């Protein structure tokens, strides 16, 4: 063997991927920032936020939290969206397939997203 040291390679799979323990706090903070920016750009007080999960379920979101962590987030759907809606769902980040932002116009204002206080 030559005098060169062998470098240990890090496999790509060891990098954080959605649905595993990772920086969901940062994911949620950045999503909240995107929602704020979208609402400001559109000139509306609130944005309407919809999420689609891997199983095809769609929810109009009221709030999103990085809790409990370890690759999971808590989504709180709007109860007005459907009567059979659970109060909260704890889902793996990797199960989120799509997040849609739209203007929460007057007739849809009831489904606006509730952002935490900026801080």
Buried (B, 14 or more C-beta within 10 A) or exposed (E): EEEEEEEEEEEEEEEEEEBBEBEBEEBBEEBBEBBBEBBEEBEBEBBBBBBBBEEEEEBBBBBBBBEEBEBBBBBBBBEEBEEEBEEBBEBBBBBBEEBEBBBBEEEEEEBBBEBEEEE
